[in-house]
Amino acid sequence: MSQKRLNHAHIFNRLVTDSSYTISQAAEATGLSERHIIRLKGEYRKHGIDALVHKNIGRSPAHAISEELRNTIIDLKSSKLFEKANFSISKRY
């Protein structure tokens, strides 16, 4: 876990245990909105420090192409058939 997340964990621990520490103070200390602090506070109470870790860590994006398709595209671009083709137009879209 990154130092930033450990700092957030310390702040949320203080927010849950210290009644004088406010949501506004926690929002300012973490750089998050008050609404997000409220949501994370509830998750932190239920799941502890695991609530602060993003749920998509370790997953590939839904729009990512497979390694096999990527290699096929590279092979086609390198082939004789497309050696003089200009693919710069695809960069615009």
C-alpha positions in Angstrom: 0.0 0.0 0.0 1.3 3.4 -0.9 2.3 6.1 1.6 -0.7 8.2 0.5 -3.1 5.3 1.3 -1.4 4.7 4.7 -1.8 8.4 5.5 -5.5 8.2 4.5 -5.8 5.1 6.8 -4.4 7.1 9.7 -6.8 9.9 9.0 -9.8 7.6 8.8 -8.8 5.8 11.9 -8.7 9.2 13.7 -12.1 10.1 12.1 -13.7 6.9 13.4 -12.2 7.0 16.9 -11.9 10.7 17.7 -15.3 12.4 17.9 -13.7 15.9 17.8 -12.1 15.3 14.4 -14.6 16.4 11.7 -15.4 15.3 8.2 -14.3 18.7 7.0 -10.9 18.3 8.6 -10.5 14.9 7.1 -11.5 16.1 3.6 -9.0 18.9 3.8 -6.2 16.6 5.1 -6.8 14.0 2.3 -7.8 16.3 -0.5 -11.1 14.5 -1.0 -14.6 15.9 -1.0 -16.7 15.7 2.1 -19.2 13.5 0.4 -16.4 11.0 -0.6 -15.1 11.1 3.0 -18.6 10.2 4.3 -18.8 7.3 1.9 -15.3 6.0 2.7 -15.9 6.4 6.4 -18.8 3.9 6.2 -16.8 1.5 4.1 -13.8 1.9 6.5 -16.0 1.0 9.5 -17.2 -2.2 7.7 -14.0 -3.3 6.0 -11.1 -1.5 7.7 -8.1 -0.5 5.7 -9.2 -2.7 2.7 -11.9 -0.1 2.0 -9.2 2.4 1.0 -7.7 0.2 -1.8 -9.2 0.8 -5.2 -11.3 -2.2 -6.3 -9.9 -2.3 -9.9 -6.3 -2.8 -8.9 -4.8 -5.8 -10.8 -7.6 -5.9 -13.4 -7.2 -4.9 -17.1 -9.5 -2.3 -18.5 -12.7 -3.4 -20.2 -11.7 -1.7 -23.4 -8.2 -3.3 -23.6 -7.4 -5.5 -26.5 -6.0 -9.0 -26.0 -2.2 -9.7 -26.4 -3.0 -12.0 -29.3 -4.9 -9.3 -31.2 -2.2 -6.8 -30.5 0.4 -9.2 -31.9 -1.7 -9.9 -35.0 -2.0 -6.1 -35.7 1.8 -5.7 -35.3 2.4 -8.7 -37.6 0.0 -7.3 -40.2 1.6 -3.8 -40.1 5.0 -5.4 -40.5 3.9 -7.6 -43.5 4.6 -6.9 -47.2 0.9 -6.2 -47.7 0.9 -3.0 -45.5 4.5 -1.9 -45.8 3.6 1.3 -47.6 0.4 1.9 -45.7 0.0 5.2 -43.8 -1.7 4.6 -40.4 -1.4 8.2 -39.1 -5.1 8.8 -39.7 -6.0 6.3 -37.0 -4.1 8.5 -34.4 -6.7 11.3 -34.9 -9.6 9.2 -33.7 
